[in-house]
Amino acid sequence: MKRRSLIIGSAAALGLGWLLRPGEQGADHAPYFRDLGAALDSAQLAKPTLVVDRSRLLANIRTLCGHVDGRFNYRIVAKSLPSLPLLGAVMEASGSNRLMLFHQPFINQVAAQFPGADILLGKPMPVVAAHNFYRQFAGGDFNPSRQLRWLLDTPQRVAQYDALAQSLAQDMPVCFELDVGLHRGGVRTDEQLVQMLDLVTQSRHLSFSGFMGYEPHIVKMPVGSAEAYRDKAMAVYQHYLDVAKSHLGSRWPAEVLLNAGGSPTYQMYNAGSYPFNELAAGSCLVKPTDFDLPTLADHEAACYIATPVLKSLDTLEIPGIDLGAVQSLWDPNRARTFFTYGGYWKALPESPRGLVYNSLFGRSTNQEMLNGSRNIHLKPDDWVFLRPTQSEFVFLQFGDIAVYDGGSIAERWPVFAEEPA
Ligand SMILES: Cc1ncc(COP(=O)(O)O)c(C=O)c1O
């Protein structure tokens, strides 16, 4: 009797387990990706390629401007759109010449390419990096003493930049980084702020130009409302603004720059009044997967990695104790195997639908294994599309961006170079 119930129990457990198997997810490319693949083929492309969909990019810019325009100035976060022609397209469509930069060689490239740009640093740089900017600056219409604001975070750094400005006899507008709750550095006390303001006031070549207070944490907290964290961050911003205004009195800059925001948070300021006067954002214009957030629901994915399939197998085999057969028996989405040209990027498979990485086989930057169901009919030389999880570093890994527009690859856009040509 006992043995019988054991058999019945095991069979029931097996049956239940079978019912709990992952569902079939796979499907061949939807028309959007079939057309994109055809466009890449027509352009004779056959290597991992970063694609930007221009009409979706422009739609995202319109969406952003619809939220921001008129109420705040818009600053383009260049690190998240790391290509001069891409930045040029965003500047033209948004009407903004304000750029936020995070990397010294890119500052030189922007200054050379966009002489009308207004540049704010998004992070404090070693003073030697600032010196290297001036060393490599080839002159031209861009005027660093009016158009380039360094970001400073401590009295020590103010002193270092003052010494550099003295030695170069170079005027330098500077902004201060505020800690409005992210706790990634920046001004944290009134004393520190006053000390930094006094150092700038005493300096012959530095001038105080404004604040930057970045607050992405407000939409990422596990408990509490984003609105409550926003209000707390803005109260801190307002406090430092009040302290600085009353300390500087008539020396308060007439056209002060008060920066805040980023892609995840910029729509948190759709209504209400806030202490800043410009919002920064970049990633939401191409929307990598890290930006699939409720606050960016009206932005569309506009960037993909496209990579050719090298090999297509009807099974899943894993060397050694072959657990591939068990994996594919359990999960219909592991019935087939595809190896792609390159891989292991910061990216998630997007199309064909239902492709998955295989952690048992492992990841590869050379030939990445992807598994998919029998509903996926990829052949060698077909394309697989992935969505980057972030844009800033991923975009730099593929050479020129392929600009997809009107059903074809309309342009190629070089990405920023690590060393200026
Ligand atoms: C200072 C600062 N502002 C704004 C941003 C927002 O950039 P994005 O819109 O690409 O998220 C960042 C991103 O790291 C940042 O560091």
The ligand as an SDF file (V2000), in Angstrom:
LIG
                    3D

 16 16  0  0  0  0  0  0  0  0999 V2000
   25.5400   63.9700  -13.5560 C   0  0  0  0  0  0  0  0  0  0  0  0
   24.6090   63.2120  -14.4190 C   0  0  0  0  0  0  0  0  0  0  0  0
   23.5390   63.8300  -14.9290 N   0  0  0  0  0  0  0  0  0  0  0  0
   22.6780   63.1850  -15.7180 C   0  0  0  0  0  0  0  0  0  0  0  0
   22.8690   61.8690  -16.0430 C   0  0  0  0  0  0  0  0  0  0  0  0
   21.8160   61.2140  -16.8670 C   0  0  0  0  0  0  0  0  0  0  0  0
   22.2230   60.5450  -18.0020 O   0  0  0  0  0  0  0  0  0  0  0  0
   21.1660   59.6390  -18.7530 P   0  0  0  0  0  0  0  0  0  0  0  0
   20.0320   60.4910  -19.1200 O   0  0  0  0  0  0  0  0  0  0  0  0
   21.9000   59.1110  -19.9220 O   0  0  0  0  0  0  0  0  0  0  0  0
   20.7600   58.5760  -17.7940 O   0  0  0  0  0  0  0  0  0  0  0  0
   23.9610   61.1790  -15.5300 C   0  0  0  0  0  0  0  0  0  0  0  0
   24.1870   59.7670  -15.8470 C   0  0  0  0  0  0  0  0  0  0  0  0
   25.0500   59.0960  -15.3550 O   0  0  0  0  0  0  0  0  0  0  0  0
   24.8600   61.8550  -14.6850 C   0  0  0  0  0  0  0  0  0  0  0  0
   25.9310   61.2460  -14.1330 O   0  0  0  0  0  0  0  0  0  0  0  0
  1  2  1  0
  2  3  1  0
  2 15  2  0
  3  4  2  0
  4  5  1  0
  5  6  1  0
  5 12  2  0
  6  7  1  0
  7  8  1  0
  8  9  2  0
  8 10  1  0
  8 11  1  0
 12 13  1  0
 12 15  1  0
 13 14  2  0
 15 16  1  0
M  END
$$$$
